[in-house]
Amino acid sequence: MAEHGHGHHGHGGQMTPEQQRQMIEQEIRLARNLGQIKHKIVVMSGKGGVGKSTVAANIAETLQAMGYKTGILDADIHGPNIPKMLGIEMLEEEFNQYQFNIFKEIVEEEIVDSGLSEDEQRQIIEDRKKQYQHSIFPVTTPSGLKVMSMAFLIDSLDRPIIWRGPQKTGAIKQLISDAHWGELDFLVIDNPPGTGDEPLTVLQSIPEADLVLMVTTPNVVSQEDVLKCVKMVELMNIDKIGLIENMAYYICPHCNEKLHIFGEGNGKAFADEMEITYLGDLPIEESVSQSPNENATISVLDPDDEVSKRFKEIVEDIKKEFLE
């Protein structure tokens, strides 16, 4: 990736002709990439700690398991957790090698046993270098899910990314425009929490999202923050909004009683109040919180688990409410 944060504007706030050309080219790449993706789902939350990334990862894996070609974009600059949740341990050096290997496969497929002369083969290599010069190839998991994250572009998991707004929005825009997804049925975007520059950039870059999925918990603070998110999305003239209430209850392993340990949030009433679609609730389960330690989502580890079944139901409801 190109370096971020060295300014999108020249002196006095004016863009140079070269910067204008680069911006136009990026917009063209963005439109071309998104044009190959049938459906886009943006997952948001008003605050961190509500399980937004867990929901995004499980929905993506559920869609992939249902036979849809699916990708997930981790747009969280400061806490890119999606790779860990999916069992991908890959930092900058290994990711760069992965990029080279994918490009090598593309070229070799075209020239091996082709009967082309050395000059013709060299020309193909040069043509493909030019064709893919801005491309970032997402990492493919064993399930076939394609993954792109800021985590792949840093050299250490404990190194904080200390960037200002323009640097962060520039990086997100580049992740969206340059990730080479190919043809997908679904792209799930895990948005950073809140209503700041980063989630705004994602929504502006993907204006034709099929669904903005809000994740909340049965907690008045979480709900107040989600309400702000909903208002922001509505101000952008996006009306396809759904709500999931995560950590809604706990089923006692001894007596099977449903316990509302965070209080009864009544997500349905909250969604009705905001005039958005309620897509259901999810329980607290130890297997879900432990799944990253086993390098996979609960949907992959145990498709028959109660939470895995709920994700399948939620995906079916998404298809019915927003895509049919």
C-alpha positions in Angstrom: 0.0 0.0 0.0 1.0 3.6 -0.6 2.0 5.6 2.4 -0.9 7.4 4.2 -1.0 10.7 5.9 1.3 12.7 3.7 -1.5 15.0 2.7 -4.2 14.8 0.0 -3.9 18.5 -0.7 -1.2 20.8 -1.8 -0.4 24.2 -0.3 -3.4 26.3 0.7 -5.7 23.3 0.6 -5.6 23.0 -3.2 -5.1 19.6 -4.8 -2.3 19.4 -7.3 -3.1 18.0 -10.8 -1.2 14.8 -9.8 -3.3 14.4 -6.6 -6.5 15.0 -8.6 -5.5 12.3 -11.1 -4.7 9.9 -8.2 -8.0 10.6 -6.6 -10.0 10.0 -9.8 -8.1 6.8 -10.4 -8.9 5.6 -6.9 -12.6 6.4 -7.4 -12.6 4.4 -10.6 -11.0 1.4 -8.9 -13.4 1.7 -6.0 -16.4 1.7 -8.4 -15.0 -1.2 -10.4 -14.3 -3.4 -7.3 -17.7 -2.7 -5.7 -19.4 -3.3 -9.0 -18.4 -7.0 -8.7 -20.0 -7.4 -5.3 -23.8 -8.2 -5.3 -24.6 -7.3 -1.7 -22.9 -5.2 1.0 -23.6 -5.4 4.7 -22.1 -2.8 7.0 -21.9 -3.8 10.7 -21.8 -0.9 13.2 -22.1 -0.1 16.9 -22.3 3.0 18.9 -19.6 1.9 21.3 -16.9 -0.8 21.6 -17.3 -4.0 23.6 -20.7 -5.0 22.4 -19.5 -7.9 20.2 -19.7 -6.1 16.9 -16.7 -7.9 15.3 -17.9 -11.2 16.6 -21.3 -10.6 14.9 -19.6 -9.5 11.7 -17.3 -12.5 11.6 -20.0 -15.0 12.3 -22.4 -13.6 9.7 -19.6 -13.7 7.1 -18.7 -17.3 7.9 -22.4 -18.3 8.0 -23.0 -16.8 4.5 -19.9 -18.6 3.3 -21.1 -21.9 4.7 -24.4 -21.4 3.0 -22.7 -21.4 -0.3 -22.3 -17.7 -1.0 -19.0 -16.3 -2.1 -18.2 -13.9 0.8 -15.6 -11.5 1.9 -15.1 -9.5 5.1 -13.4 -6.2 5.4 -12.0 -5.2 8.8 -12.2 -1.4 8.6 -11.2 -0.9 12.3 -7.8 0.9 12.2 -7.0 0.8 15.9 -8.5 -2.6 16.8 -8.4 -4.9 13.8 -9.5 -8.1 15.4 -11.2 -10.0 12.6 -8.1 -11.9 11.5 -7.6 -13.3 15.0 -11.2 -14.3 15.2 -10.9 -16.2 11.9 -7.6 -17.9 12.9 -5.4 -15.9 10.6 -2.0 -15.0 12.1 -0.4 -12.9 9.4 1.6 -9.6 9.8 3.2 -7.3 7.2 6.2 -9.4 6.1 4.2 -12.6 5.6 1.3 -10.7 4.0 3.7 -9.2 1.5 5.0 -12.7 0.7 1.3 -13.8 0.3 0.8 -10.9 -2.2 3.8 -12.1 -4.2 2.7 -15.7 -4.2 -0.9 -14.8 -5.4 0.6 -12.6 -8.2 3.0 -15.4 -9.2 0.1 -17.9 -9.4 -1.9 -15.5 -11.7 1.1 -15.1 -14.0 2.1 -18.7 -14.1 -1.4 -19.8 -14.9 -1.2 -17.7 -18.0 2.3 -18.5 -19.2 3.0 -22.1 -18.1 2.5 -24.6 -21.0 1.3 -21.7 -23.1 3.9 -22.1 -25.9 4.7 -18.4 -25.7 8.2 -17.1 -26.5 10.3 -15.6 -23.7 9.6 -12.1 -25.0 5.9 -12.8 -25.0 6.0 -14.2 -21.5 8.0 -11.1 -20.3 5.4 -8.9 -21.9 2.6 -10.7 -20.0 4.4 -10.3 -16.7 4.8 -6.6 -17.4 1.2 -6.2 -18.4 0.0 -8.0 -15.2 2.3 -5.9 -13.1 0.6 -2.8 -14.5 -2.9 -4.4 -14.2 -2.4 -5.3 -10.5 -0.1 -2.5 -9.4 -2.7 -1.1 -7.0 -4.3 -4.4 -6.1 -4.2 -5.9 -2.6 -5.2 -9.6 -2.6 -7.4 -10.5 0.4 -6.3 -13.6 2.5 -8.5 -16.7 1.9 -9.4 -18.8 4.9 -9.8 -22.6 4.7 -13.6 -22.1 4.4 -13.1 -19.9 1.4 -13.9 -16.6 3.1 -11.9 -13.7 1.8 -10.4 -11.4 4.4 -8.8 -7.9 4.3 -7.7 -6.1 7.4 -5.3 -3.4 8.6 -3.8 -6.1 10.8 -2.0 -7.5 7.7 -0.3 -4.1 7.2 1.5 -3.7 10.5 4.7 -5.4 11.7 3.7 -6.1 15.3 0.4 -6.8 17.0 1.4 -4.6 20.0 2.3 -1.6 17.9 -0.4 1.1 18.3 -1.4 3.0 15.1 -1.3 6.6 16.1 -2.8 8.5 13.1 -4.9 11.6 12.7 -8.2 11.6 10.9 -7.0 12.1 7.3 -4.5 9.3 7.6 -7.1 6.9 8.9 -9.8 7.8 6.3 -7.1 7.6 3.6 -6.2 4.1 4.7 -9.8 2.9 4.8 -10.6 4.4 1.4 -7.5 2.6 0.0 -8.5 -0.7 1.7 -11.9 -0.5 0.0 -10.7 0.7 -3.4 -7.7 -1.6 -3.8 -8.8 -4.9 -2.2 -9.0 -7.3 -5.2 -12.2 -9.2 -4.1 -13.2 -10.4 -7.5 -16.8 -11.5 -7.9 -18.6 -11.8 -4.5 -22.2 -12.5 -3.4 -21.6 -10.7 -0.1 -19.1 -8.3 1.4 -19.4 -7.8 5.2 -17.7 -4.6 6.5 -16.8 -4.5 10.2 -16.9 -0.7 10.9 -15.1 1.0 13.7 -17.5 1.9 16.6 -19.0 5.3 16.9 -19.9 8.1 14.5 -16.5 9.5 13.7 -14.4 9.9 10.5 -13.8 6.2 10.0 -17.4 4.8 10.0 -18.4 7.9 8.0 -15.8 7.2 5.3 -17.0 3.6 4.9 -20.6 4.7 4.5 -19.7 7.4 2.0 -17.5 4.9 0.1 -20.3 2.2 0.0 -23.4 4.3 -0.5 -25.4 1.4 -2.0 -25.1 -0.8 1.1 -28.0 -3.4 1.3 -28.0 -3.2 5.1 -26.4 -1.3 7.9 -26.6 -3.7 10.8 -26.5 -2.1 14.3 -25.2 -4.2 17.3 -26.3 -3.3 20.8 -26.5 -4.9 24.3 -29.3 -4.7 26.9 -27.7 -1.6 28.4 -29.1 1.9 28.3 -25.6 3.4 27.5 -25.1 1.1 24.5 -28.6 1.8 23.3 -28.1 5.6 23.5 -25.0 5.3 21.5 -26.7 3.1 18.9 -29.4 5.7 18.6 -26.8 8.2 17.6 -25.4 5.8 15.0 -28.9 5.3 13.5 -29.4 9.0 13.3 -26.1 9.4 11.5 -27.0 6.7 9.0 -30.4 8.2 8.4 -28.9 11.7 7.8 -26.9 10.0 5.0 -30.3 8.9 3.4 -29.7 5.2 4.2 -32.9 3.6 5.4 -32.0 -0.1 5.3 -31.1 -0.5 9.0 -31.4 -3.5 11.2 -30.7 -4.2 14.9 -29.2 -7.2 16.7 -29.3 -7.3 20.5 -26.1 -9.2 21.6 -25.5 -10.7 25.0 -29.2 -10.5 25.6 -29.5 -13.5 28.0 -27.6 -16.4 29.5 -29.0 -19.9 29.6 -28.1 -21.6 32.9 -26.2 -24.9 32.1 -27.8 -26.6 35.2 -31.5 -25.6 35.0 -31.8 -24.2 31.4 -33.4 -21.1 32.8 -33.0 -18.0 30.6 -31.3 -15.3 32.8 -31.1 -11.6 31.7 -27.9 -10.8 33.6 -27.6 -7.4 32.0 -31.3 -6.7 32.4 -34.0 -7.1 29.8 -33.1 -4.8 27.0 -36.2 -5.4 24.9 -34.4 -5.0 21.6 -37.7 -5.4 19.6 -39.3 -2.4 21.4 -36.0 -0.4 20.9 -35.9 -1.1 17.2 -39.6 -0.3 16.8 -39.0 3.0 18.6 -36.2 3.9 16.1 -38.4 2.6 13.2 -35.8 0.1 12.1 -35.9 -3.7 11.5 -35.3 -6.0 14.5 -33.3 -9.0 13.5 -33.3 -10.8 16.9 -31.1 -11.4 19.9 -28.0 -13.5 20.7 -27.2 -15.2 24.0 -24.0 -15.0 26.1 -22.1 -18.2 25.7 -18.6 -19.2 26.9 -18.0 -21.1 23.6 -18.4 -17.8 21.7 -16.0 -15.8 23.9 -13.5 -18.7 23.8 -13.7 -19.3 20.0 -10.9 -16.8 19.1 -8.6 -18.9 21.3 -9.4 -21.8 19.0 -8.7 -19.7 15.9 -12.3 -19.8 14.5 -15.8 -18.5 14.9 -18.4 -20.5 16.7 -20.2 -20.8 13.4 -17.3 -22.9 12.1 -16.3 -24.7 15.3 -19.8 -25.9 16.1 -22.6 -25.3 13.5 -25.1 -27.0 15.8 -24.4 -24.6 18.7 -27.4 -22.5 19.8 -25.6 -19.3 18.7 -24.6 -20.8 15.3 -28.3 -21.6 14.8 -29.3 -18.0 15.7 -26.8 -16.6 13.2 -28.4 -18.8 10.5 -31.8 -17.5 11.4 -30.5 -13.9 11.4 -29.0 -14.4 7.9 -32.2 -15.9 6.6 -34.1 -12.9 8.1 -31.6 -10.5 6.4 -32.2 -12.1 3.1 -36.0 -12.0 3.5 -36.2 -8.4 4.9 -33.6 -6.7 2.8 -32.6 -8.7 -0.3 -35.8 -10.3 -1.6 
